[in-house]
Amino acid sequence: MPGVFRFALDGRQLVGAEFRLPEGSARVPTTPAADPGGLRADDVRDFRHGMCTVLCRSPEDAALTCLRDLDVLDEPLGARIGIAPDVALLVQHGAVVGWSLTDPARYLTNPFAVPDTAPPAIATRRLLPECLDLITQPVIYDVEDSDPAALTRLRAADDALRNQPEGRCRAGVRHTLIAQLVEGYAT
């Protein structure tokens, strides 16, 4: 499913962006510093950004970079254009080839929900890498193959998210996905 950018009816300024994480993963590319910028629509309508197929994760998932495909890694990126706080579009040869998000734990929310403005709970930051491991390669393959160790990790994440007392909204976003995997593979 592609990413979606939403714009305000009045002023046509960017008011929301929804990104999907791909299952594929790769090394983190060297990216240029973000140039300040923004997005303003020519007309009032949402638009879609093509689906990225490669997820690049930084240590402790402090930043996520998603790329159109692995070929993007063959050459340096031309630009990283900031479109909102912590969000940038990645450009190569004049085309948008991906996006990056700094501090993804802060931006966990359901589509169309107003994001929580409070800083993420420590448990949210601690559990994010495990949740991302479980939904990306190679661990997702182990889950789908009913590997006992992967299913143990999946059940532990499900339990931790269900019982996380602080940051319930952000925990709920991840728990929905993890619970679907538990229902599909670990029951």
Secondary structure as the mmCIF struct_conf table of DSSP 4:
data_model
#
loop_
_struct_conf.conf_type_id
_struct_conf.id
_struct_conf.beg_label_comp_id
_struct_conf.beg_label_asym_id
_struct_conf.beg_label_seq_id
_struct_conf.end_label_comp_id
_struct_conf.end_label_asym_id
_struct_conf.end_label_seq_id
STRN STRN1 GLY A 3 PHE A 7
TURN_TY1_P TURN_TY1_P1 LEU A 9 GLY A 11
STRN STRN2 GLN A 13 GLN A 13
STRN STRN3 LEU A 14 GLU A 18
BEND BEND1 GLU A 23 GLU A 23
STRN STRN4 GLY A 24 ALA A 26
HELX_LH_PP_P HELX_LH_PP_P1 ARG A 27 THR A 30
HELX_LH_PP_P HELX_LH_PP_P2 PRO A 32 ALA A 33
STRN STRN5 ALA A 34 ASP A 35
HELX_LH_PP_P HELX_LH_PP_P3 PRO A 36 PRO A 36
STRN STRN6 ARG A 40 ARG A 40
BEND BEND2 ASP A 42 VAL A 44
STRN STRN7 PHE A 47 HIS A 49
HELX_LH_PP_P HELX_LH_PP_P4 GLY A 50 CYS A 52
STRN STRN8 VAL A 54 ARG A 57
HELX_RH_3T_P HELX_RH_3T_P1 PRO A 59 ASP A 61
BEND BEND3 ALA A 62 ALA A 62
STRN STRN9 ALA A 63 LEU A 67
BEND BEND4 ARG A 68 ARG A 68
HELX_RH_3T_P HELX_RH_3T_P2 LEU A 70 ASP A 74
BEND BEND5 GLU A 75 GLU A 75
BEND BEND6 GLY A 78 GLY A 78
STRN STRN10 ALA A 79 ALA A 84
TURN_TY1_P TURN_TY1_P2 PRO A 85 ASP A 86
STRN STRN11 VAL A 87 GLN A 92
TURN_TY1_P TURN_TY1_P3 HIS A 93 GLY A 94
STRN STRN12 ALA A 95 THR A 102
BEND BEND7 ASP A 103 ASP A 103
HELX_RH_3T_P HELX_RH_3T_P3 PRO A 104 TYR A 107
TURN_TY1_P TURN_TY1_P4 PRO A 111 PHE A 112
BEND BEND8 ALA A 113 ALA A 113
HELX_LH_PP_P HELX_LH_PP_P5 VAL A 114 ASP A 116
BEND BEND9 ALA A 118 ALA A 118
HELX_LH_PP_P HELX_LH_PP_P6 PRO A 119 ALA A 121
HELX_RH_AL_P HELX_RH_AL_P1 ILE A 122 ILE A 135
BEND BEND10 THR A 136 THR A 136
TURN_TY1_P TURN_TY1_P5 GLN A 137 PRO A 138
HELX_RH_AL_P HELX_RH_AL_P2 VAL A 139 GLU A 144
TURN_TY1_P TURN_TY1_P6 ASP A 145 SER A 146
HELX_RH_AL_P HELX_RH_AL_P3 PRO A 148 ARG A 162
TURN_TY1_P TURN_TY1_P7 ASN A 163 ASN A 163
BEND BEND11 GLU A 166 GLU A 166
HELX_RH_AL_P HELX_RH_AL_P4 ARG A 168 TYR A 185
#
